[in-house]
Amino acid sequence: MSIQVEIIGAEMEDVYRMFSMIEFRLSAPMAMFFLAHTMEPWLRDRAEARFDAEGDDAAGRWQALHPTTEHFRQSQGFPASHPINHRTGELERYITQEPGRTAGVAGGVQLTFPGTPPGSKWLTQKLETAQRGRSYPSTPARPVLAVSWADMNFYMSVLAHYIENGP
């Protein structure tokens, strides 16, 4: 990435120093550091809180379980109604404990969260059902991965702080 700015009448040395600092802080290695050490923990904390509260401002409040689902859970030795999306704990562990992964991509860097695809077909289906719901058996979406405008505002403010002050 390259940034070029010319400000007529300004102390060019100061301007160049400032933009060099911005360019350095937004370089691929530094941007990957920022994503891995600031944004990935933020996403993880948000996901943990979402599981604990059974939804949030980004995902919406999760709908209550259907009575048939409650009966099935209870018959399997799990609590009937709560916690939602946590019958075995495998989905929550995957979302909240799987490390994120940063990588350089064309034109920038990318954070993948969680860092790897689910490890089993069952977990893939559980994640897809949580995110989108499904028609049969009728299951409403109860998203476990989501971001809101508040998250975007947080990201922008900590990014600006990082650019100005560094890690």
Buried (B, 14 or more C-beta within 10 A) or exposed (E): EEEEEEEEEEEEEEEEEEBEEBBEBBEBEBBBBBBBEBBBEBBBEBBBEBBEEBBBBBBBEBBEBEEEBBEBBEEEEBEEEEBBBBBEEBBBEBBBEBEBBBEEEEEEBBBBBBBEEBEEEEBEEBBEBBBEBEEEEEBBBBBBBBBBEEBEEBBEEBBEEBBEEEE
